[in-house]
Amino acid sequence: MKKRQIIFVMLLCCMMFITPMEVLGQDSSKEKPDVTISSAEELRAFATKVNNGNTYDGKLIKLTKDIHFNPEEEDNFTPIGIGKYAKKQYQKYLKMDFGTWYDEWIKENEGFSGTFDGGGHIISGLNQSDMFGGLFGYVALGSVENVTIKNATFQNIVGGSIAFINEGFIRNCHNRSKLIGDWVSGIALWNDMIITDCSNIGVISPTGNTHRGGIVAVNDGMIVNCYNAGNIIISDNDNYGYGGIAGYNGDDEEDSESFGWMMNCYNIGRILGRDGNNYAGIVGCAYNGIIQSCYYAKESAVSAFELVGDHINLMGNQRLTKREMATKSFVTLLNEGAEEFEIIKWELNHKTNYPTLMKLREVTFKNMKNGVIHTDNSYAYQGQKVTLIVVPKKNYKLKTMSIKTTSGKTIQYKKVKGEYRFTMPKSKVVVTASFKKK
């Protein structure tokens, strides 16, 4: 237990230093997004601007509705952050004129560097069957959060449902679609920074010879608090890595800077491989880094790891039966440290019969004049404690404040040491406040 908490502290301290500030909380004075998107046409237009060189660095982009694409329209969306350079490199990749390391695909000014807040909405009907697939191409020190990809068609593609390459922060993103392609994975193809609180239940059916995983294909960053319930079907006899969470973690070179961290994840999806495949319940090829407190179903694969390098630290990883995973005790195990380190809590889903991440609800603000309110959680799950810090304008003080659900129910709050605290209900809440002169 103590060792688990120490590693948790290490992981989360790193996350605090490199996570974009927009993800950590919300300020009522900055509630209005720089860009709002409410239709497939607007999402396409936004993607075009990014792909033409606008990185949206420091900007907040927010979905205000579920987005529906026509699933019968082939190639109906080009991922956000796929510019001319990436397309050119893809053609080289097809000819095998260069390697498959991610830094050969990207240019800094062709990625997305803002904050994309999906608002808990669903994007459905994506149909991508050529070149790159997924919502984003290159996430370059930006953040993508609170969005689900559902009923999409991904065929003959390179990518993940959320991103091709992640050098930023992906949080609370989920895939509910099947992925078929040469180089595919559930959330992102290549992770070089942070992925947390994400899930995949879509079937992954690779068609080429490269690494694949339920969450990512290659992990050189951090993956925390994620799960995979989608089957991975391997059709080729090759020696690449396939895993329930990642296909490949770190690099098998003594002087390599590649270092993958993974913690508090689990896989219940089956890995259907062949002789000669390096497939496993958690990571196919675990070479360099730390893999701590991750779990896989006995029915999903024979082992947690197929190839293990000399520079990997493996601690507390367990093989469980599906029956053991469908218990409150397993949920309790996953929830250790959730409140302290601000990761999403788990709950037992009786429909699926395995733990899933609790749904986040939004905290919004309105009618703020002569003062602002800061919160540590702009999204929170039911039962989570939310803190509000009231900052009046000079010579003003708080007059009234109310917190209500969308149905109009008043939520009680308490003042503790100058802060206001309440418990998140099951639905979204709206905070209103008025200020008066002293």
N, C-alpha and C positions, 0 to 999 in steps of 0.2 A: 504493500500500500504506500509506504513512504517513498520508495523508489519511483513508483508511478506518479506521485504528486510532484517529485523533483523534476522529472522529465516534462510534465505538464507545464510547470512554471517556466522552464526553458523555452518551450514552444510558444507559449502565450506571450512571454516577454518579447520575443522576437516579433510576434505579430503586432504588438502594440507599437513598436518602433517603426514598422514599415507599412502599416495599414493606412490608407488615405483617411483623413479626418472626417470626410463626409460620411464614412461608413460607421464611425463610432458613435455618432449622436446627431441631434438635430437642433437647429437654432430657429426660433420663430421668426427672426428677422430675415432669414434666408430660405423661408419655406417655398417661395415661388421658384420653380425650376427654370433653368435657362432655355430648355427645349421640352415641350410636351408632345407626346405621340399617342394618337388615338385610332390610327387606321393602318392598314397594310401599305397604303400609298405613302403615308408620312414616314413609315419606317424605311421604306425603299429610298425615299428622298434623303433621309438622314444618312443611310449607308453610303449613298453616292457622294455626299459631302465629305465623309471621312475617307473614303477611298480615293478622293481627289486631293487629299492632303490636309484637311482640317482635323486635327487631333482632338479638339474640344478639351484641351488641357485645362483642368480646374473647373469645368462646367458640369452642371447637373442636368441629366436627361432623364425624363420620367415617363413611363407608360401610364396612361390614365384609364385605359380600357383593355379588355382582352383583344388580341389581334388575330384576325382570321384571314388566312390566305386561301385562294382557290386551289385545292389539292390536285385538281385535274390539269392545272397549268404547269408544264414542265419548266424546271429551273426558274422558279418564280421569285427567287431572292438571292442576291449576292451578299455573302457575309460582310459584316461591318469590319473594316480594317484589312481589306484585301486590295492592295493597289497594283499598279503596273509591274512593279518589281517582283512581287510574289507570283503573279501570273506567269511572268517570264521564267522564274525559277521552277515553277511547276512543269513547264515544258521540258526543262533540263532533267527534272526528276523522272519524267516518263521515259526519257532516253537513257537514264542512268548515267548522265554526264557529270554528276556530282553526288556527294554523300547525302545522308538523310538527317544530318544534325540541324536542329531548328534554326540556328543563327545564320544558316545559309539561305533562309527563306525570307528574311525580314529586313526592313529599313525602319528606323525610328519614326520618321515622319509619315509612315503609312499605317501606323497603328492607332488605337483608341486610347486616350489618356485621361478621359473624364470619368464621371460616375454615372453609370447606367442603372437606374432603379426601376425594376419591373413592377413595383407596387403590389407584388403578389399575384400579378396577372398571368394569363396563359397565352402563349403564341402557338397557334395551331395551323396545320395545313402547309407548312414549308415543304417544297418539293425541289430537291436538289439532286441532280444526277450527273453532274459534270464538274470536274475540278474540285473546288473546295466546298465543304458543307458545314452547316451550323449557323448559329446566330452571329457569332463574331469570328473574325480571322485572327488578327493579332491584337491582344490586349496588352498595351504597353504602359505599365505603371498606372493603369486606370483600374476601375472596379466595376464588376457586373454582379448584380444581386437581385434577389427576390423575383425570380421569373421561372416559369415552367414551360418546357417545349413538349408539345403533345400532338399526336396524330400527324407526325411529319413523315415524309418519305425521303430517306437518305440512301442513295444508291451510287455505287462507283465513285465514291468521294474520298477525300483526304480531310480528316477533321474530327471534331467532337460536336455534340449537340449545342454546347455553349460557346466553345472556342477552339480554334486550331492551336494557337500558341498562347499561353498565359504567362506574362511577366508582370502581372498585377495581382488583383484580389478578386476571387470568385466566391460568393457566399450565398447560401440559401437558393441554389439553382438546381433544377431537377429535370431529368429527361424521362419522357414516357413514350418514346418512339424507337423503332427498330433502326439500326445502323448497318448498312452493307457497304463495304468498300475496301480499298487496298490498305488503308492505314486509318483505322477508326477506333474511337473509344467513347464511353458514355458521356463524359462532361467535357474534357479537353484532351487534345492529342498529346501535347507536351506542356508540362507544368514546371515553371522555373521560379514561382513565387508562392502564393498561398491559395489553397482551395479548402473551404471549410463549410460544414453543414449542407452538403450536397448529396444527391442520390441519383441512381440510375435503375430503372426497372425494364428498360428496353433491351431486346435481344441484340447482341453484337455478332455480326457474321462477317468476319474478314475474308478478303479474297486474294490478298497478296502476301508477301513475305516481309513483315515488319512486326514490331511489338504492339500488343493491344491490352487494354484493361477495362474493367467495369467503370472506373472513374477516369483514369488517364492511361495512356500508353507508356509514356516515359515520365518519371517523377524526379526532378532535380530541385524541387522546392519542398513545401510542406502540404500535407493532406491531413486534415483533422476533422473528426466527427462526421464521417461520410459512410454511406452504405451502398452496396450493389445487390440487387435482386434479379438482375437480368442474366439470362444464360449467354455464354460465350461459345460460339460454335466454330471450331477450327477445321478448315477443309484441306489445308496443305500439310505436307510432311516437311517441316522446317525446324530450325533450332532457335527461333526467336522466342521472346518471353511473352507469356499470356498469364494474366492473373485477375483474380476477382476484384482487386482494387487497382493494381498497376501491373503492367507487363514487365517493366524494367525500373529499378530503383537505384540511382547513383551510377557510378561507372567503375569498372573493374581495373582501374589503373592506380598504382600506389600514389602517384603525384597528382591525381586528378582533382579538380576543383568541384566536380560533380558530387553532390551530397543531398540525398533525399531523406526527408523526415516524414514519418507517418505515425499517427496515433489515434486511438479510439475509433477505429473503423471496423466494419464487418462486412462479410460477403456471404450471401445465402444462395446466390445464383450458381448454376452448374457450369463447370468448365469442361466442355466436350472436346477433348483433344485426341491426338493419335500418338503412336509410338514415335519418338524422336522430337516431339514438341516439348518445350519447357513450360509446362502449364501447372498452375498451383492455385490454391484457394485464396491466397492473399497477394503474393507477388511471384511472378514466374522467375525472374532473375533479380535477386536481391544482392547488390554488389557493395554499395557504399552508403553509409548514413545510419539512421536510427529507425527501427520499426518497433513500436511499443504498444502493448495492449490492443492488438488487433485480433479479430476472431473470424473463423470461417466454419461453415457447416460441414460436418462429416460427409454428408451426401453430395457436396459440391465438387470435392477433389480429394485426392489421396493425401496430399501434403500441403503445408502452409506455403512453402517455398521449394522451388525445384533446384535452382542453382544458387548457391550462397557464396559470396566472396569473402576475402580476408579482412575487409574493412567495414563490415556491417555489424551493427550492434542490435541484437534481437532480444527483447525482454517482454515477458508476460503475454506472449501471443498464444492463443488457445484454439483447439479444435473442439467444437461442440456439435451435438446433434440438433436437428431442426426443432425437435421437441424442447430441448434445453434453451434454445433461443426464443421460444415462444412462452417465456416465463417472466414474471415480475422481477425475479432475482437478476435476470440478464439485463433488464431495463435499468435496474438499480446500479448494476456494474457500469453500464454505459454512462449513467448520469453522474458519476463521481466527478466532482469539480466543475459541473456545468454552471452553477450559479456564480461561483467564485471567479471563473474565467470567462464568463459571458459567451459561452457557446450554447446552441439551442438544445433544450432538453429532449429526451426521448419519451415515447409512450408506446404501450403495447397496442398495436392495431389488430383488433379482433377479426377484421375482414381478411386481412392478408396473413394473419397469424405470425407476424414478426414485428419487431420494433420499428417505428418510423419516427421521424423528427416532428416535433410539435409545430403546428401552423403558427406563423407570425402574424400579428395584427398591427396595424399602423397607428401611430400617435401623431395627430395633426393639430395645427394651431390656426386660429383665426381671430380677427378683431383685436389686433395688437397695436396700440398707439401709446406712445410715451414710455415704452418699455419693451423688453424681449424676454422670452423664456427659453432656456436651454434644457435639453434632456439628454441623459446618457443612453437612451434607447429610443430611436425613432420607430423601431419595430420590436414587439415583445410577444412572447407566448403567454397563454392563459396561466395565471398564477405567478408570473414573473413580477418582481418589484421594479417599479419605474421611478426614477428621481427627476424632479423638476427644479431648476434653479432660476429664480425670478430676478431679473436685473432691470430695475426701473431707470428711466432717464434721469439725469441730474435734476434734483429738486422735486422729484416725483416719488411716490410710493404706491404699492399695490393697494387697490381698492377692493376689487372682487375677482374671484377666479372660480371657474366651474369646469368640471370634467364630465362629459356625457358620452354615452354610446350613440351609435347612429340611430338607434330607436328612441333616444331621448332619456334613457335611464341615467340618473346621476350616480357618479362614482365617488365615493368618499376618499378623502386624502388626509394625511397628517403632516404637520409641520415639525420637522426634527432638525435641530441645530441649523436653522436658517434655510433648510431645503424642504421641498414638498414631495411626499412620497405616496404612491398609490399602487394597488395591485391590479395588474392587467386583467380585464374581463375576457370573455370569449370573442368579443367583437371589437372592431375599430373604435377608437375614442377621439373626441374633438376637445381640445383645451381652449377655452376663451378666458380673457382677462381684461380688466380695465385698470387704469392708473389715475391717481389724482395728485394734485400738488400738495406738498408738505405744509 
